Amino acid sequence: MLKTSGIIDIESVNPQAGQKKNEAKTSIEQALKTKEAAIDSRTDLTDEEKAVAKADAKAKADEAKKNIDNATTNSEVDQAKTAGTTEVNSVNPTAQSKPAAKQAIDDALKTKEASIDSRTDLTDEEKAIAKADAKAKADTAKQAIDNATTNSEVDQAKNDGTTEVNSVNPTAQKQASDQASDR
């Protein structure tokens, strides 16, 4: 009885053969795999943003495994496992590239719409048609941004979209027909 009791007491202080530590590290690895899959599934992030986030999660997992290895009791192993899992799960990258590119498109559209509205040579119908054309080009650009996977593809879609929106330059039909009848 005393022998059994002594073994239990020793195991609670020093995890037997690292089994507890191995289980804890396996839990950390599983949390990392789950987090990496979640990051990979996010379409609002570019490949570069995903790589940074996954590196952050891996660094946190590596730190947790080191803390597990350094733990001297089962309780410390549990604490390191819980803290490490929480740290890995806390990695939640904020998309930067795509939202900024979409904002640039929105800004270009707003500027173009104001420019169209300020033209006195256009009828209300011509203004509406031109603004609808600019909006369609902006929407196409934003879709291209959503479909881009790298920062350079996002930049290219933003530049192309801004150029397309800015290219909308309606011709006043009433004025053109007045000039034709003056000839």
C-alpha positions as CSV (number, residue, x, y, z in Angstrom):
1,M,0.0,0.0,0.0
2,L,2.8,2.4,0.9
3,K,4.7,1.5,-2.2
4,T,1.7,2.3,-4.4
5,S,1.0,5.5,-2.5
6,G,4.6,6.6,-3.0
7,I,4.6,6.0,-6.7
8,I,1.4,8.1,-7.1
9,D,3.0,10.9,-5.1
10,I,6.2,10.8,-7.2
11,E,4.1,10.7,-10.5
12,S,2.2,13.8,-9.4
13,V,5.5,15.7,-8.9
14,N,7.4,14.2,-11.9
15,P,5.3,13.1,-14.9
16,Q,6.1,9.5,-15.6
17,A,8.2,8.9,-18.7
18,G,7.1,12.2,-20.2
19,Q,3.7,10.7,-21.2
20,K,1.8,13.7,-19.8
21,K,4.2,16.1,-21.6
22,N,3.8,14.2,-24.9
23,E,0.0,14.4,-24.6
24,A,0.2,18.1,-23.9
25,K,2.5,18.7,-26.8
26,T,0.2,16.7,-29.1
27,S,-2.7,19.0,-28.0
28,I,-0.6,22.0,-28.9
29,E,0.2,20.5,-32.3
30,Q,-3.5,19.9,-32.9
31,A,-4.4,23.4,-31.9
32,L,-1.7,24.7,-34.3
33,K,-3.0,22.5,-37.2
34,T,-6.6,23.7,-36.6
35,K,-5.5,27.4,-36.5
36,E,-3.4,27.0,-39.6
37,A,-6.4,25.5,-41.5
38,A,-8.6,28.4,-40.2
39,I,-6.1,30.9,-41.4
40,D,-5.8,29.2,-44.8
41,S,-9.5,29.2,-45.3
42,R,-9.8,33.0,-45.0
43,T,-10.3,34.6,-48.3
44,D,-9.9,38.1,-46.9
45,L,-6.2,37.5,-46.3
46,T,-3.4,37.5,-48.9
47,D,-0.8,34.7,-49.0
48,E,1.7,37.0,-47.4
49,E,-0.7,37.8,-44.5
50,K,-1.5,34.1,-44.1
51,A,2.2,33.3,-43.9
52,V,2.8,35.9,-41.2
53,A,-0.2,34.7,-39.2
54,K,0.8,31.0,-39.4
55,A,4.4,31.9,-38.4
56,D,3.0,33.7,-35.4
57,A,0.8,30.7,-34.4
58,K,3.8,28.4,-34.9
59,A,6.0,30.6,-32.7
60,K,3.4,30.5,-30.0
61,A,3.1,26.7,-30.3
62,D,6.8,26.3,-30.1
63,E,7.0,28.5,-27.0
64,A,4.2,26.4,-25.4
65,K,6.0,23.1,-26.2
66,K,9.2,24.6,-24.6
67,N,7.2,25.5,-21.5
68,I,5.7,22.0,-21.4
69,D,9.2,20.5,-21.6
70,N,10.4,22.8,-18.8
71,A,7.4,21.9,-16.5
72,T,8.4,19.9,-13.5
73,T,4.9,18.8,-12.3
74,N,1.7,17.6,-14.0
75,S,0.0,20.8,-12.8
76,E,2.7,22.9,-14.6
77,V,2.3,20.7,-17.7
78,D,-1.5,21.3,-17.6
79,Q,-1.0,25.1,-17.1
80,A,1.5,25.3,-20.0
81,K,-0.8,23.3,-22.3
82,T,-3.8,25.5,-21.5
83,A,-1.8,28.7,-21.8
84,G,-0.2,27.5,-25.1
85,T,-3.5,26.4,-26.6
86,T,-5.0,29.8,-25.7
87,E,-2.1,31.6,-27.2
88,V,-2.3,29.6,-30.5
89,N,-6.0,30.1,-30.7
90,S,-5.6,33.9,-30.1
91,V,-3.9,34.4,-33.5
92,N,-6.5,36.3,-35.5
93,P,-4.9,38.3,-38.3
94,T,-6.5,41.4,-39.5
95,A,-6.7,41.7,-43.3
96,Q,-4.8,44.8,-44.4
97,S,-4.1,44.6,-48.2
98,K,-7.6,43.8,-49.6
99,P,-9.6,46.3,-47.4
100,A,-7.1,49.1,-48.2
101,A,-7.4,48.3,-51.9
102,K,-11.2,48.3,-51.8
103,Q,-11.1,51.6,-49.9
104,A,-8.9,53.1,-52.8
105,I,-11.5,51.9,-55.3
106,D,-14.4,53.4,-53.2
107,D,-12.4,56.7,-53.0
108,A,-11.9,56.8,-56.7
109,L,-15.6,56.0,-57.3
110,K,-16.7,58.8,-54.9
111,T,-14.3,61.3,-56.6
112,K,-15.6,60.2,-60.1
113,E,-19.2,60.5,-59.1
114,A,-18.6,64.0,-57.7
115,S,-16.8,64.9,-60.9
116,I,-19.8,63.6,-63.0
117,D,-22.3,65.4,-60.8
118,S,-20.5,68.7,-61.1
119,R,-20.6,68.7,-64.9
120,T,-23.3,71.1,-66.2
121,D,-23.1,69.9,-69.8
122,L,-24.6,66.5,-68.9
123,T,-28.3,65.7,-68.4
124,D,-29.5,63.9,-65.3
125,E,-29.9,60.8,-67.4
126,E,-26.4,61.0,-68.8
127,K,-25.0,61.5,-65.3
128,A,-26.9,58.5,-64.0
129,I,-25.6,56.3,-66.9
130,A,-22.0,57.5,-66.3
131,K,-22.2,56.9,-62.5
132,A,-23.7,53.5,-63.1
133,D,-20.8,52.7,-65.5
134,A,-18.3,53.9,-62.9
135,K,-19.9,51.8,-60.2
136,A,-19.9,48.7,-62.4
137,K,-16.2,49.2,-63.0
138,A,-15.6,49.7,-59.3
139,D,-17.6,46.5,-58.5
140,T,-15.6,44.6,-61.0
141,A,-12.3,45.9,-59.5
142,K,-13.5,44.9,-56.0
143,Q,-14.3,41.4,-57.2
144,A,-10.8,41.2,-58.7
145,I,-9.4,42.3,-55.4
146,D,-11.4,39.6,-53.6
147,N,-10.1,37.0,-56.1
148,A,-6.4,38.1,-55.7
149,T,-4.3,35.8,-53.5
150,T,-1.1,37.8,-53.2
151,N,-0.3,41.4,-52.2
152,S,1.0,42.1,-55.8
153,E,-2.2,40.8,-57.3
154,V,-4.2,43.0,-54.9
155,D,-2.1,46.0,-55.9
156,Q,-2.5,45.2,-59.6
157,A,-6.3,44.9,-59.2
158,K,-6.5,48.1,-57.3
159,N,-4.4,50.0,-59.9
160,D,-6.4,48.5,-62.8
161,G,-9.7,49.3,-61.0
162,T,-8.8,52.8,-60.2
163,T,-7.7,53.4,-63.8
164,E,-11.0,51.9,-65.0
165,V,-13.1,54.0,-62.7
166,N,-11.2,57.2,-63.6
167,S,-11.6,56.4,-67.4
168,V,-15.3,57.0,-67.2
169,N,-15.7,60.3,-69.1
170,P,-19.2,60.7,-70.5
171,T,-19.9,62.8,-73.6
172,A,-22.8,65.2,-73.4
173,Q,-25.2,64.0,-76.1
174,K,-27.5,67.1,-76.0
175,Q,-24.5,69.4,-76.5
176,A,-23.1,67.2,-79.2
177,S,-26.4,67.2,-81.1
178,D,-26.7,71.0,-80.7
179,Q,-23.2,71.4,-82.2
180,A,-24.1,69.1,-85.1
181,S,-27.3,71.1,-85.8
182,D,-25.3,74.4,-85.8
183,R,-23.2,73.2,-88.8
